């Protein structure tokens, strides 16, 4: 399973084949999942190392992916100020729409998907995605299932991808497809740093939203 980057596999897995949607409900978590996957792609390519939750660029040579090259350069220019892994996931999440757009364009260029627009109420155009390489997606799901069955000897790429899904709190939607029923295994995926970090960021975000809601209940009304 080395045809695509982790970030591309993540998006391909999240596209619903029946309606061509990436569910809107994923947006609040996928904005952290995509940056996490990209950073892990850079790690697997040995462009960066992550030690003690700190990122360091070790190879700034160009890749065949302009998006990855740009991110390496951004990290390199700013790593003296902040090299924290959690910081970079949050920082890159601010550009998650652009990152997602670039990755979808890459998937289309590689002929894994076709992007199109569907009219809603004859007025609005909605983006949809047709998976054109269904064989690869089927192989991806089988690959992840096989690794779940052999949980203790899980392949590195599978562990990272499943950890990102778990960290994003989206994996429950895919448990049936991936045949992941064991809650201990589900929680064990958070042992991987990327999933744990993403999960922490999302939990902190949800706490802030909840705190703001509670505060609003006690604000004096004019």
N, CA, C and O of each residue as an XYZ file, in Angstrom:
888
protein
N       0.832     -1.212      0.000
C       0.000      0.000      0.000
C       0.862      1.256      0.000
O       0.800      2.053      0.937
N       1.658      1.436     -1.036
C       2.554      2.589     -1.081
C       2.220      3.545     -2.229
O       3.022      4.421     -2.553
N       1.036      3.385     -2.852
C       0.693      4.187     -4.024
C       0.413      5.649     -3.696
O       0.744      6.540     -4.478
N      -0.193      5.890     -2.545
C      -0.601      7.239     -2.177
C       0.017      7.666     -0.858
O       0.504      6.847     -0.078
N      -0.015      8.978     -0.631
C       0.399      9.494      0.669
C      -0.675      9.168      1.700
O      -1.826      8.903      1.352
N      -0.288      9.191      2.969
C      -1.241      8.968      4.052
C      -2.422      9.936      3.975
O      -3.575      9.541      4.148
N      -2.119     11.198      3.715
C      -3.165     12.226      3.668
C      -4.148     11.946      2.533
O      -5.344     12.207      2.669
N      -3.649     11.415      1.412
C      -4.523     11.067      0.290
C      -5.362      9.836      0.625
O      -6.552      9.786      0.315
N      -4.735      8.838      1.264
C      -5.472      7.649      1.697
C      -6.589      8.026      2.665
O      -7.692      7.485      2.599
N      -6.290      8.955      3.556
C      -7.274      9.408      4.538
C      -8.513      9.961      3.845
O      -9.635      9.582      4.183
N      -8.319     10.849      2.883
C      -9.452     11.441      2.164
C     -10.198     10.397      1.338
O     -11.429     10.393      1.302
N      -9.458      9.520      0.680
C     -10.087      8.484     -0.143
C     -10.964      7.576      0.715
O     -12.033      7.141      0.286
N     -10.504      7.300      1.912
C     -11.253      6.443      2.827
C     -12.530      7.127      3.316
O     -13.530      6.460      3.584
N     -12.497      8.455      3.434
C     -13.631      9.192      4.006
C     -14.711      9.550      2.984
O     -15.807      9.968      3.359
N     -14.405      9.387      1.695
C     -15.428      9.665      0.674
C     -16.482      8.558      0.716
O     -16.156      7.373      0.655
N     -17.729      8.957      0.820
C     -18.833      8.002      0.817
C     -19.137      7.602     -0.632
O     -19.493      8.443     -1.457
N     -18.993      6.321     -0.921
C     -19.164      5.856     -2.305
C     -20.589      6.035     -2.818
O     -20.792      6.282     -4.007
N     -21.578      5.914     -1.930
C     -22.974      5.976     -2.372
C     -23.369      7.346     -2.901
O     -24.088      7.453     -3.895
N     -22.892      8.399     -2.228
C     -23.333      9.746     -2.624
C     -22.185     10.679     -3.014
O     -22.421     11.827     -3.389
N     -20.945     10.192     -2.927
C     -19.803     11.006     -3.332
C     -19.471     12.139     -2.383
O     -18.778     13.084     -2.761
N     -19.957     12.053     -1.156
C     -19.737     13.125     -0.187
C     -18.563     12.811      0.740
O     -18.263     11.650      1.019
N     -17.906     13.877      1.212
C     -17.117     13.805      2.434
C     -18.007     14.476      3.471
O     -18.191     15.692      3.420
N     -18.568     13.713      4.418
C     -19.585     14.268      5.327
C     -19.147     15.559      6.006
O     -18.023     15.669      6.497
N     -20.051     16.534      6.025
C     -19.763     17.824      6.654
C     -19.448     17.667      8.132
O     -18.728     18.481      8.710
N     -19.987     16.617      8.742
C     -19.762     16.387     10.170
C     -18.292     16.125     10.486
O     -17.872     16.231     11.638
N     -17.513     15.782      9.459
C     -16.089     15.492      9.670
C     -15.226     16.745      9.665
O     -14.078     16.704     10.108
N     -15.761     17.856      9.172
C     -14.939     19.053      8.964
C     -14.249     19.553     10.229
O     -13.102     19.999     10.182
N     -14.950     19.476     11.362
C     -14.394     20.032     12.602
C     -13.227     19.204     13.142
O     -12.441     19.687     13.957
N     -13.121     17.952     12.681
C     -12.021     17.100     13.134
C     -11.010     16.839     12.020
O      -9.811     16.713     12.267
N     -11.521     16.759     10.786
C     -10.630     16.500      9.656
C      -9.638     17.636      9.448
O      -8.568     17.431      8.875
N      -9.988     18.834      9.912
C      -9.084     19.976      9.782
C      -7.790     19.746     10.557
O      -6.773     20.374     10.261
N      -7.818     18.853     11.545
C      -6.602     18.472     12.276
C      -6.028     17.154     11.744
O      -4.818     16.932     11.796
N      -6.900     16.292     11.238
C      -6.448     15.012     10.703
C      -5.579     15.155      9.479
O      -4.582     14.449      9.332
N      -5.954     16.078      8.586
C      -5.172     16.280      7.358
C      -3.758     16.776      7.666
O      -2.798     16.200      7.154
N      -3.591     17.831      8.492
C      -2.227     18.257      8.849
C      -1.428     17.151      9.546
O      -0.235     16.983      9.296
N      -2.109     16.396     10.428
C      -1.423     15.301     11.112
C      -0.908     14.269     10.130
O       0.216     13.784     10.260
N      -1.734     13.931      9.141
C      -1.344     12.951      8.120
C      -0.192     13.474      7.262
O       0.724     12.724      6.925
N      -0.238     14.751      6.913
C       0.832     15.342      6.099
C       2.157     15.318      6.851
O       3.193     14.983      6.277
N       2.125     15.670      8.127
C       3.357     15.660      8.930
C       3.909     14.243      9.065
O       5.124     14.045      9.054
N       3.022     13.260      9.191
C       3.483     11.878      9.271
C       4.004     11.389      7.922
O       4.904     10.550      7.872
N       3.442     11.907      6.828
C       3.999     11.608      5.501
C       5.440     12.099      5.422
O       6.320     11.396      4.926
N       5.671     13.304      5.914
C       7.027     13.871      5.900
C       7.972     13.057      6.773
O       9.151     12.900      6.456
N       7.440     12.546      7.870
C       8.271     11.714      8.753
C       8.634     10.401      8.066
O       9.787      9.972      8.113
N       7.655      9.763      7.429
C       7.905      8.497      6.740
C       8.866      8.679      5.560
O       9.614      7.768      5.206
N       8.828      9.875      4.961
C       9.742     10.176      3.861
C      11.122     10.623      4.357
O      12.024     10.907      3.568
N      11.261     10.675      5.695
C      12.513     11.073      6.340
C      12.914     12.508      5.992
O      14.087     12.837      5.818
N      11.873     13.345      5.900
C      12.085     14.781      5.710
C      12.147     15.494      7.059
O      12.825     16.510      7.214
N      11.428     14.940      8.023
C      11.447     15.485      9.380
C      11.606     14.337     10.373
O      11.360     13.177     10.044
N      12.015     14.673     11.573
C      11.961     13.729     12.692
C      11.102     14.358     13.777
O      11.035     15.581     13.904
N      10.443     13.502     14.560
C       9.634     13.969     15.684
C      10.173     13.280     16.925
O       9.997     12.076     17.109
N      10.830     14.057     17.771
C      11.421     13.519     18.997
C      10.980     14.375     20.177
O      11.090     15.601     20.149
N      10.483     13.713     21.206
C       9.971     14.428     22.388
C       8.951     15.481     21.989
O       8.937     16.596     22.510
N       8.084     15.088     21.032
C       7.004     15.966     20.529
C       7.520     17.231     19.850
O       6.793     18.219     19.743
N       8.760     17.204     19.394
C       9.344     18.331     18.675
C       9.675     17.911     17.244
O      10.141     16.798     17.003
N       9.427     18.815     16.306
C       9.699     18.550     14.896
C      11.012     19.211     14.486
O      11.293     20.355     14.842
N      11.803     18.459     13.731
C      13.038     19.010     13.183
C      13.171     18.564     11.739
O      13.027     17.382     11.430
N      13.448     19.521     10.850
C      13.667     19.202      9.438
C      15.078     18.632      9.287
O      16.054     19.242      9.724
N      15.176     17.458      8.664
C      16.491     16.841      8.459
C      16.844     16.716      6.977
O      17.978     16.386      6.631
N      15.865     16.983      6.099
C      16.121     16.919      4.658
C      15.180     17.892      3.961
O      13.969     17.673      3.923
N      15.727     18.946      3.419
C      14.901     19.969      2.756
C      14.973     19.879      1.230
O      14.525     20.785      0.527
N      15.536     18.784      0.728
C      15.578     18.589     -0.731
C      14.159     18.447     -1.276
O      13.262     17.969     -0.582
N      13.969     18.865     -2.516
C      12.645     18.833     -3.133
C      12.138     17.394     -3.291
O      12.906     16.467     -3.549
N      10.821     17.242     -3.126
C      10.161     15.967     -3.396
C       9.431     16.113     -4.730
O       9.611     17.104     -5.438
N       8.614     15.128     -5.066
C       7.785     15.274     -6.274
C       6.419     15.856     -5.941
O       5.493     15.781     -6.749
N       6.295     16.437     -4.746
C       5.022     17.012     -4.296
C       5.243     18.448     -3.822
O       5.801     18.654     -2.744
N       4.820     19.444     -4.602
C       5.002     20.853     -4.213
C       4.378     21.204     -2.867
O       4.906     22.045     -2.140
N       3.254     20.565     -2.528
C       2.588     20.839     -1.247
C       3.500     20.465     -0.086
O       3.663     21.248      0.850
N       4.094     19.281     -0.137
C       5.001     18.840      0.920
C       6.239     19.724      0.981
O       6.717     20.053      2.066
N       6.755     20.106     -0.177
C       7.942     20.974     -0.221
C       7.668     22.306      0.457
O       8.508     22.833      1.186
N       6.479     22.842      0.206
C       6.106     24.138      0.792
C       6.001     24.040      2.313
O       6.429     24.945      3.029
N       5.434     22.948      2.796
C       5.279     22.775      4.241
C       6.627     22.582      4.917
O       6.861     23.116      6.001
N       7.514     21.823      4.286
C       8.874     21.657      4.824
C       9.558     23.008      4.954
O      10.211     23.292      5.958
N       9.402     23.840      3.930
C      10.034     25.155      3.933
C       9.465     26.046      5.032
O      10.205     26.775      5.692
N       8.151     25.985      5.228
C       7.508     26.784      6.277
C       8.016     26.363      7.653
O       8.327     27.208      8.492
N       8.097     25.060      7.879
C       8.603     24.559      9.167
C      10.055     24.975      9.369
O      10.447     25.404     10.455
N      10.840     24.843      8.314
C      12.268     25.165      8.380
C      12.478     26.627      8.742
O      13.373     26.960      9.518
N      11.656     27.492      8.180
C      11.795     28.932      8.417
C      11.327     29.348      9.808
O      11.668     30.430     10.286
N      10.539     28.478     10.457
C       9.952     28.867     11.744
C      10.304     27.937     12.905
O       9.826     28.141     14.020
N      11.138     26.911     12.659
C      11.370     25.928     13.710
C      12.151     26.482     14.901
O      12.096     25.910     15.990
N      12.881     27.594     14.711
C      13.563     28.213     15.846
C      12.565     28.833     16.819
O      12.806     28.902     18.024
N      11.431     29.286     16.262
C      10.402     29.926     17.094
C       9.506     28.892     17.767
O       9.168     29.029     18.943
N       9.121     27.855     17.018
C       8.265     26.820     17.593
C       8.389     25.534     16.790
O       8.077     25.510     15.599
N       8.841     24.473     17.432
C       8.998     23.189     16.753
C       8.065     22.126     17.329
O       8.217     20.937     17.051
N       7.100     22.565     18.131
C       6.197     21.640     18.802
C       5.248     20.968     17.802
O       4.640     21.632     16.962
N       5.135     19.647     17.909
C       4.294     18.853     17.001
C       2.839     19.314     17.060
O       2.184     19.493     16.032
N       2.355     19.499     18.273
C       0.978     19.954     18.469
C       0.764     21.335     17.855
O      -0.273     21.594     17.245
N       1.747     22.220     18.019
C       1.657     23.558     17.450
C       1.480     23.494     15.936
O       0.650     24.209     15.376
N       2.263     22.633     15.270
C       2.226     22.590     13.810
C       0.937     21.973     13.278
O       0.464     22.365     12.211
N       0.370     21.029     13.993
C      -0.936     20.506     13.574
C      -1.979     21.627     13.640
O      -2.785     21.788     12.724
N      -1.956     22.395     14.729
C      -2.913     23.491     14.882
C      -2.655     24.600     13.863
O      -3.593     25.167     13.302
N      -1.387     24.902     13.631
C      -1.026     25.964     12.685
C      -1.454     25.597     11.262
O      -2.029     26.421     10.551
N      -1.174     24.368     10.854
C      -1.543     23.929      9.499
C      -3.052     23.765      9.356
O      -3.582     23.837      8.248
N      -3.744     23.544     10.469
C      -5.201     23.395     10.410
C      -5.875     24.682      9.944
O      -6.989     24.651      9.420
N      -5.199     25.808     10.137
C      -5.750     27.093      9.688
C      -5.859     27.144      8.165
O      -6.632     27.930      7.617
N      -5.079     26.300      7.487
C      -5.100     26.238      6.012
C      -5.687     24.923      5.534
O      -5.395     24.482      4.422
N      -6.525     24.280      6.370
C      -6.985     22.929      6.032
C      -7.812     22.882      4.745
O      -7.788     21.877      4.035
N      -8.538     23.954      4.440
C      -9.332     23.957      3.198
C      -8.426     23.926      1.976
O      -8.712     23.234      0.998
N      -7.329     24.680      2.036
C      -6.367     24.685      0.934
C      -5.663     23.334      0.824
O      -5.466     22.810     -0.273
N      -5.292     22.784      1.968
C      -4.624     21.468      1.984
C      -5.545     20.398      1.394
O      -5.124     19.572      0.584
N      -6.791     20.432      1.813
C      -7.775     19.463      1.317
C      -7.974     19.609     -0.188
O      -8.049     18.614     -0.908
N      -8.057     20.841     -0.656
C      -8.239     21.108     -2.079
C      -7.057     20.570     -2.894
O      -7.251     19.965     -3.949
N      -5.838     20.792     -2.402
C      -4.632     20.318     -3.089
C      -4.581     18.792     -3.138
O      -4.220     18.209     -4.160
N      -4.943     18.155     -2.033
C      -4.915     16.694     -1.964
C      -5.968     16.075     -2.879
O      -5.704     15.069     -3.537
N      -7.157     16.669     -2.924
C      -8.206     16.169     -3.814
C      -7.806     16.348     -5.280
O      -8.080     15.490     -6.120
N      -7.157     17.472     -5.572
C      -6.665     17.699     -6.941
C      -5.610     16.661     -7.312
O      -5.569     16.188     -8.447
N      -4.766     16.314     -6.358
C      -3.736     15.294     -6.581
C      -4.376     13.928     -6.830
O      -3.948     13.187     -7.716
N      -5.397     13.602     -6.046
C      -6.101     12.329     -6.246
C      -6.766     12.259     -7.617
O      -6.804     11.206     -8.254
N      -7.288     13.403     -8.056
C      -7.922     13.446     -9.378
C      -6.873     13.322    -10.480
O      -7.087     12.618    -11.466
N      -5.754     13.995    -10.316
C      -4.671     13.926    -11.306
C      -4.123     12.495    -11.438
O      -3.745     12.054    -12.524
N      -4.093     11.792    -10.310
C      -3.607     10.406    -10.308
C      -4.702      9.414    -10.705
O      -4.480      8.203    -10.729
N      -5.879      9.944    -11.013
C      -7.026      9.164    -11.492
C      -7.581      8.196    -10.437
O      -7.977      7.072    -10.746
N      -7.597      8.663     -9.193
C      -8.228      7.893     -8.134
C      -9.649      8.383     -7.883
O     -10.499      7.624     -7.418
N      -9.907      9.659     -8.194
C     -11.254     10.208     -8.043
C     -11.564     11.120     -9.229
O     -10.681     11.505     -9.995
N     -12.847     11.451     -9.350
C     -13.286     12.480    -10.292
C     -14.129     13.464     -9.515
O     -15.089     13.076     -8.849
N     -13.776     14.743     -9.594
C     -14.549     15.772     -8.914
C     -15.626     16.311     -9.851
O     -15.385     16.531    -11.038
N     -16.803     16.517     -9.299
C     -17.878     17.084    -10.107
C     -18.810     17.879     -9.194
O     -18.693     17.831     -7.969
N     -19.732     18.607     -9.813
C     -20.684     19.408     -9.049
C     -22.099     18.921     -9.326
O     -22.467     18.590    -10.453
N     -22.870     18.893     -8.254
C     -24.251     18.437     -8.352
C     -25.168     19.565     -7.909
O     -24.944     20.191     -6.873
N     -26.202     19.819     -8.702
C     -27.116     20.918     -8.374
C     -28.115     20.495     -7.300
O     -28.644     19.383     -7.304
N     -28.348     21.431     -6.382
C     -29.299     21.207     -5.296
C     -30.372     22.285     -5.379
O     -30.073     23.478     -5.326
N     -31.627     21.852     -5.509
C     -32.766     22.780     -5.663
C     -32.578     23.706     -6.856
O     -33.068     24.835     -6.851
N     -31.872     23.236     -7.875
C     -31.634     23.959     -9.119
C     -30.907     25.285     -8.934
O     -30.792     26.069     -9.876
N     -30.419     25.536     -7.730
C     -29.775     26.811     -7.431
C     -28.325     26.644     -6.978
O     -27.429     27.344     -7.450
N     -28.114     25.712     -6.060
C     -26.801     25.565     -5.433
C     -26.025     24.414     -6.059
O     -26.587     23.373     -6.398
N     -24.725     24.624     -6.203
C     -23.854     23.570     -6.711
C     -23.053     22.986     -5.554
O     -22.362     23.715     -4.842
N     -23.143     21.688     -5.370
C     -22.453     20.990     -4.298
C     -21.331     20.133     -4.872
O     -21.505     19.479     -5.900
N     -20.190     20.138     -4.210
C     -19.065     19.331     -4.671
C     -19.289     17.869     -4.322
O     -19.721     17.533     -3.219
N     -18.986     17.009     -5.284
C     -19.079     15.572     -5.079
C     -17.829     14.910     -5.663
O     -17.126     15.487     -6.493
N     -17.574     13.684     -5.205
C     -16.357     12.986     -5.611
C     -16.699     11.538     -5.963
O     -17.225     10.789     -5.139
N     -16.395     11.169     -7.182
C     -16.596      9.789     -7.605
C     -15.265      9.048     -7.488
O     -14.253      9.494     -8.028
N     -15.268      7.921     -6.786
C     -14.054      7.117     -6.681
C     -13.911      6.319     -7.978
O     -14.697      5.411     -8.250
N     -12.917      6.665     -8.758
C     -12.720      6.012    -10.059
C     -11.805      4.792     -9.965
O     -11.859      3.897    -10.808
N     -10.965      4.768     -8.929
C     -10.116      3.591     -8.705
C     -10.664      2.843     -7.485
O     -10.086      2.876     -6.399
N     -11.790      2.173     -7.699
C     -12.447      1.466     -6.600
C     -11.604      0.290     -6.115
O     -11.655     -0.084     -4.943
N     -10.838     -0.280     -7.024
C      -9.995     -1.418     -6.664
C      -8.986     -1.020     -5.590
O      -8.743     -1.776     -4.649
N      -8.397      0.172     -5.733
C      -7.418      0.615     -4.738
C      -8.077      0.828     -3.390
O      -7.524      0.440     -2.361
N      -9.259      1.445     -3.384
C      -9.931      1.685     -2.101
C     -10.285      0.369     -1.415
O     -10.146      0.236     -0.199
N     -10.744     -0.606     -2.208
C     -11.044     -1.926     -1.649
C      -9.786     -2.551     -1.052
O      -9.829     -3.144      0.026
N      -8.671     -2.413     -1.759
C      -7.394     -2.930     -1.255
C      -6.993     -2.223      0.042
O      -6.464     -2.850      0.960
N      -7.253     -0.906      0.109
C      -6.921     -0.124      1.303
C      -7.716     -0.615      2.513
O      -7.163     -0.783      3.600
N      -9.014     -0.843      2.318
C      -9.866     -1.328      3.409
C      -9.414     -2.727      3.843
O      -9.332     -3.001      5.041
N      -9.124     -3.602      2.898
C      -8.657     -4.957      3.225
C      -7.321     -4.924      3.960
O      -7.081     -5.697      4.887
N      -6.467     -4.015      3.527
C      -5.155     -3.836      4.163
C      -5.308     -3.415      5.622
O      -4.610     -3.926      6.497
N      -6.218     -2.485      5.878
C      -6.449     -2.018      7.243
C      -7.104     -3.112      8.088
O      -6.757     -3.289      9.256
N      -8.046     -3.837      7.500
C      -8.688     -4.948      8.210
C      -7.655     -6.004      8.620
O      -7.657     -6.487      9.752
N      -6.790     -6.344      7.693
C      -5.762     -7.359      7.970
C      -4.857     -6.914      9.105
O      -4.471     -7.719      9.953
N      -4.521     -5.637      9.120
C      -3.652     -5.118     10.182
C      -4.366     -5.064     11.519
O      -3.740     -5.247     12.564
N      -5.672     -4.816     11.501
C      -6.453     -4.830     12.735
C      -6.472     -6.244     13.315
O      -6.364     -6.430     14.527
N      -6.611     -7.241     12.431
C      -6.602     -8.641     12.873
C      -5.259     -9.008     13.504
O      -5.200     -9.789     14.453
N      -4.182     -8.433     12.964
C      -2.839     -8.671     13.500
C      -2.367     -7.431     14.258
O      -1.315     -6.862     13.970
N      -3.184     -7.035     15.236
C      -3.012     -5.745     15.907
C      -1.616     -5.550     16.499
O      -1.043     -4.465     16.396
N      -1.078     -6.581     17.109
C       0.220     -6.457     17.783
C       1.390     -6.385     16.811
O       2.481     -5.950     17.179
N       1.166     -6.811     15.567
C       2.214     -6.727     14.541
C       1.798     -5.780     13.410
O       2.131     -5.991     12.244
N       1.072     -4.749     13.785
C       0.509     -3.851     12.782
C       1.590     -3.113     12.002
O       2.584     -2.650     12.562
N       1.366     -3.015     10.682
C       2.255     -2.266      9.800
C       2.269     -0.790     10.208
O       1.257     -0.245     10.649
N       3.428     -0.158     10.053
C       3.600      1.223     10.500
C       2.593      2.179      9.859
O       1.986      2.998     10.550
N       2.417      2.076      8.552
C       1.513      2.987      7.850
C       0.069      2.770      8.302
O      -0.670      3.733      8.505
N      -0.331      1.512      8.457
C      -1.698      1.208      8.904
C      -1.936      1.768     10.295
O      -2.996      2.331     10.565
N      -0.965      1.619     11.175
C      -1.108      2.103     12.552
C      -1.282      3.618     12.579
O      -2.105      4.139     13.332
N      -0.510      4.319     11.762
C      -0.612      5.781     11.716
C      -1.974      6.215     11.177
O      -2.621      7.092     11.750
N      -2.409      5.600     10.076
C      -3.671      5.975      9.447
C      -4.854      5.710     10.382
O      -5.744      6.550     10.511
N      -4.862      4.549     11.030
C      -5.935      4.222     11.966
C      -5.891      5.118     13.201
O      -6.928      5.485     13.752
N      -4.681      5.462     13.626
C      -4.525      6.355     14.772
C      -5.081      7.744     14.471
O      -5.702      8.366     15.332
N      -4.862      8.224     13.264
C      -5.402      9.537     12.859
C      -6.928      9.501     12.861
O      -7.578     10.420     13.360
N      -7.494      8.432     12.297
C      -8.950      8.283     12.297
C      -9.493      8.249     13.724
O     -10.514      8.867     14.028
N      -8.803      7.525     14.584
C      -9.225      7.429     15.990
C      -9.080      8.774     16.693
O      -9.959      9.187     17.449
N      -7.976      9.447     16.441
C      -7.746     10.748     17.055
C      -8.785     11.769     16.636
O      -9.190     12.623     17.425
N      -9.213     11.673     15.383
C     -10.237     12.585     14.856
C     -11.637     12.222     15.338
O     -12.603     12.927     15.047
N     -11.742     11.123     16.074
C     -13.029     10.662     16.598
C     -13.992     10.294     15.471
O     -15.210     10.336     15.642
N     -13.424      9.930     14.307
C     -14.247      9.556     13.150
C     -14.290      8.051     12.932
O     -15.112      7.555     12.161
N     -13.410      7.325     13.607
C     -13.257      5.909     13.267
C     -14.509      5.095     13.580
O     -14.747      4.057     12.963
N     -15.312      5.567     14.543
C     -16.522      4.841     14.890
C     -17.433      4.669     13.671
O     -18.129      3.660     13.553
N     -17.428      5.651     12.768
C     -18.252      5.575     11.563
C     -17.755      4.507     10.596
O     -18.485      4.086      9.698
N     -16.511      4.071     10.783
C     -15.894      3.133      9.844
C     -15.573      1.789     10.486
O     -14.962      0.920      9.863
N     -16.000      1.628     11.759
C     -15.714      0.374     12.471
C     -16.316     -0.838     11.757
O     -15.691     -1.896     11.686
N     -17.528     -0.676     11.231
C     -18.183     -1.793     10.554
C     -17.428     -2.173      9.291
O     -17.180     -3.351      9.034
N     -17.066     -1.167      8.507
C     -16.344     -1.431      7.262
C     -14.965     -2.029      7.539
O     -14.497     -2.892      6.797
N     -14.320     -1.567      8.608
C     -12.977     -2.038      8.934
C     -12.992     -3.256      9.857
O     -11.944     -3.812     10.184
N     -14.209     -3.666     10.278
C     -14.359     -4.810     11.178
C     -13.583     -4.594     12.481
O     -12.902     -5.493     12.974
N     -13.701     -3.393     13.018
C     -13.019     -3.046     14.273
C     -14.060     -2.979     15.391
O     -14.783     -1.991     15.521
N     -14.126     -4.039     16.193
C     -15.156     -4.148     17.224
C     -14.593     -4.061     18.634
O     -15.315     -3.734     19.576
N     -13.309     -4.351     18.781
C     -12.680     -4.420     20.095
C     -12.386     -3.013     20.612
O     -11.580     -2.294     20.022
N     -13.037     -2.613     21.716
C     -12.861     -1.254     22.257
C     -11.446     -1.020     22.766
O     -10.929      0.094     22.690
N     -10.822     -2.077     23.286
C      -9.434     -1.939     23.752
C      -8.505     -1.613     22.587
O      -7.597     -0.790     22.713
N      -8.740     -2.262     21.463
C      -7.941     -1.979     20.266
C      -8.216     -0.555     19.781
O      -7.307      0.174     19.385
N      -9.477     -0.187     19.825
C      -9.881      1.157     19.404
C      -9.154      2.220     20.222
O      -8.619      3.182     19.671
N      -9.142      2.038     21.527
C      -8.470      2.990     22.412
C      -6.954      2.870     22.316
O      -6.235      3.851     22.510
N      -6.471      1.668     22.016
C      -5.031      1.448     21.886
C      -4.410      2.221     20.739
O      -3.207      2.479     20.737
N      -5.231      2.592     19.761
C      -4.724      3.362     18.624
C      -4.241      4.739     19.048
O      -3.461      5.368     18.333
N      -4.697      5.218     20.211
C      -4.275      6.530     20.702
C      -2.882      6.496     21.305
O      -2.348      7.535     21.693
N      -2.288      5.310     21.387
C      -0.904      5.227     21.858
C       0.060      5.816     20.838
O       1.170      6.227     21.178
N      -0.376      5.853     19.585
C       0.431      6.479     18.540
C       0.365      7.996     18.725
O      -0.720      8.551     18.893
N       1.509      8.665     18.695
C       1.567     10.080     19.069
C       0.656     10.968     18.236
O       0.032     11.886     18.769
N       0.572     10.708     16.935
C      -0.225     11.594     16.087
C      -1.700     11.533     16.473
O      -2.361     12.569     16.549
N      -2.225     10.323     16.720
C      -3.622     10.195     17.115
C      -3.893     10.821     18.464
O      -4.910     11.485     18.664
N      -2.967     10.600     19.393
C      -3.111     11.162     20.740
C      -3.097     12.684     20.697
O      -3.879     13.331     21.394
N      -2.217     13.258     19.886
C      -2.107     14.718     19.790
C      -3.354     15.329     19.166
O      -3.873     16.331     19.657
N      -3.831     14.727     18.089
C      -5.043     15.213     17.428
C      -6.233     15.124     18.380
O      -7.034     16.054     18.473
N      -6.341     14.004     19.081
C      -7.431     13.807     20.035
C      -7.404     14.855     21.137
O      -8.450     15.353     21.553
N      -6.199     15.192     21.611
C      -6.042     16.209     22.653
C      -6.488     17.581     22.157
O      -7.195     18.303     22.860
N      -6.070     17.935     20.945
C      -6.445     19.228     20.358
C      -7.957     19.346     20.241
O      -8.534     20.376     20.588
N      -8.600     18.283     19.749
C     -10.055     18.290     19.573
C     -10.765     18.385     20.922
O     -11.749     19.110     21.068
N     -10.253     17.642     21.907
C     -10.846     17.679     23.250
C     -10.744     19.087     23.842
O     -11.690     19.567     24.467
N      -9.609     19.743     23.649
C      -9.425     21.109     24.149
C     -10.386     22.075     23.451
O     -10.952     22.966     24.084
N     -10.562     21.887     22.141
C     -11.492     22.721     21.372
C     -12.923     22.541     21.886
O     -13.656     23.513     22.071
N     -13.307     21.279     22.111
C     -14.658     21.000     22.594
C     -14.887     21.572     23.987
O     -15.982     22.040     24.299
N     -13.857     21.536     24.821
C     -13.955     22.113     26.169
C     -14.163     23.624     26.107
O     -14.941     24.183     26.880
N     -13.459     24.284     25.175
C     -13.618     25.740     25.024
C     -15.032     26.093     24.567
O     -15.637     27.047     25.057
N     -15.551     25.304     23.616
C     -16.908     25.535     23.126
C     -17.920     25.359     24.258
O     -18.841     26.160     24.418
N     -17.729     24.291     25.042
C     -18.639     24.015     26.156
C     -18.564     25.127     27.211
O     -19.585     25.573     27.735
N     -17.323     25.566     27.512
C     -17.143     26.631     28.510
C     -17.798     27.928     28.046
O     -18.406     28.641     28.843
N     -17.670     28.234     26.740
C     -18.288     29.446     26.190
C     -19.812     29.373     26.288
O     -20.481     30.365     26.578
N     -20.342     28.174     26.039
C     -21.797     27.983     26.117
C     -22.286     28.183     27.554
O     -23.289     28.854     27.795
N     -21.556     27.587     28.499
C     -21.938     27.725     29.917
C     -21.854     29.186     30.350
O     -22.736     29.680     31.053
N     -20.784     29.881     29.927
C     -20.636     31.297     30.274
C     -21.793     32.126     29.735
O     -22.273     33.048     30.394
N     -22.239     31.782     28.516
C     -23.315     32.553     27.894
C     -24.627     32.420     28.670
O     -25.472     33.314     28.632
N     -24.785     31.307     29.365
C     -26.004     31.100     30.145
C     -26.085     32.034     31.340
O     -27.169     32.347     31.834
N     -24.910     32.474     31.798
C     -24.846     33.303     33.004
C     -24.584     34.767     32.707
O     -24.432     35.574     33.624
N     -24.529     35.113     31.423
C     -24.328     36.520     31.076
C     -25.594     37.300     31.423
O     -26.702     36.817     31.192
N     -25.435     38.508     31.980
C     -26.631     39.317     32.304
C     -27.362     39.730     31.044
O     -26.739     40.123     30.057
N     -28.670     39.641     31.074
C     -29.487     40.022     29.912
C     -29.956     41.461     30.083
O     -30.413     41.862     31.153
N     -29.831     42.225     29.001
C     -30.243     43.622     29.062
C     -31.747     43.731     28.833
O     -32.295     44.833     28.846
